[in-house]
Amino acid sequence: QVKDSNKSYSLNQIYPIETLYIIEEKTWSRLTLLGQALGHIVLANEALNTFVPDILIDTHGLGFSYLWVKLMSPKTKVISYTHYPFIQKNMLARVTFKPKLLYYKVIYWLYSQFGRHADLVFANSNWT
């Protein structure tokens, strides 16, 4: 797939990310959303230590990384294409356990704050 992307988009450099596992749900047995949120930052840090782009295009919904990118590389533009958000309001409605609801609300609020650091946002659905 990477080779096809190189041909299709005239890309001449692809850098594999070694810490991709850190955003996988199975990596975090507890506080999964918080662990994945921190994982966004770890991934961004690894990427920026490998190569600092003029434009970072996120197609995975790693919104927690945007502020980190802006802090570490202020000239880098962040473009977000979000099809399936990391957390969404309808997830909050399904939670009945109050401590978990508070946890979800905090994560939801943080995601909305970090996401504001994208320079351009695209969405492809009626609920994003």
Buried (B, 14 or more C-beta within 10 A) or exposed (E): EEEEEEEEEEEEEEEEBEEBEBBEEEEBEEEBBBBBBBBBBBBBBBBBEEEEBEEBEBEBBBBBBBBBBBEBBEEBBBBBBBEEBBBEEEBBEEBEEEEEBEBBBEBBEBBEEBBEBBEEBEEEEEEB
